[in-house]
Amino acid sequence: MPHRDHEHALRHRRYGRDSQEFARVVNLSDALFAIAMTLLVFSTMEATGVRLDGIMGAFRDQLGELIAFVLSFAVVANFWWVHHRFFAVLGFVEPGLIGLNLALLGAVALVPYPTSLIGRNPTLRGTVVPYLLLLSLIAVLHLALLLRAGAVGAWWQPMPEGLFPWLVAGWGSSTAVTLLALAVAFAVPVAGLVMLVLTWPAEAIVRRRAPDAYVAWG
């Protein structure tokens, strides 16, 4: 019985936003996003000795790597912004949120590897599909974090009535676009990559129709 009570206490443990535990979760998350964004450079650029008058030629030779870097940096930076906005409205974290967040960070840490593959050839299904599959996983995990927070009422202050479905719709719209891009990539890999830019307008449409409070919470 004491052992069962201990497990129950662990499952229902909550760490407020002013606690050291909450800060550690946020700091770990920010650090991993920063490392992943930095590693994108090393995963897409080959360190070669280039003379000043040969720089333009080097850029032409590595155009694919440059495009892959810019695309992945923008995508990961957007994921970080979504993550930042999410934690800004949390009042506490608990084991379920921490576990989902760790899974999310693990997926983010993998982004540099498939980025290096699409930098070499962005037209192959074997390079684009794993890349979009990973981004889809990250998007789904972000949505899972939102749903978990809603289930346990982890908000810093009471959420306005009727707003949560709009948040799910906003985050879900960009997730749906990413999953659709993955499906398209099986037929036309490059088209799947191009479709990623639609994640921003997809959420923007929901934001425009949502209540004014969406800006502060979403």
Sequence and secondary structure as in RCSB ss.txt:
>XXXX:A:sequence
MPHRDHEHALRHRRYGRDSQEFARVVNLSDALFAIAMTLLVFSTMEATGVRLDGIMGAFRDQLGELIAFVLSFAV
VANFWWVHHRFFAVLGFVEPGLIGLNLALLGAVALVPYPTSLIGRNPTLRGTVVPYLLLLSLIAVLHLALLLRAG
AVGAWWQPMPEGLFPWLVAGWGSSTAVTLLALAVAFAVPVAGLVMLVLTWPAEAIVRRRAPDAYVAWG
>XXXX:A:secstr
 HHHHHHHHHHT  EETTSHHHHHHHHHHHHHHHHHHHHHHHHH       GGGHHHHHHHTHHHHHHHHHHHHH
HHHHHHHHHHHHHTBSEE HHHHHHHHHHHHHHHHTHHHHHHHHH TT HHHHHHHHHHHHHHHHHHHHHHHHHH
HHT BSS   TT HHHHHHHHHHHHHHHHHHHHHHTT HHHHHHGGGGHHHHHHHHHHHS TTHHHH 
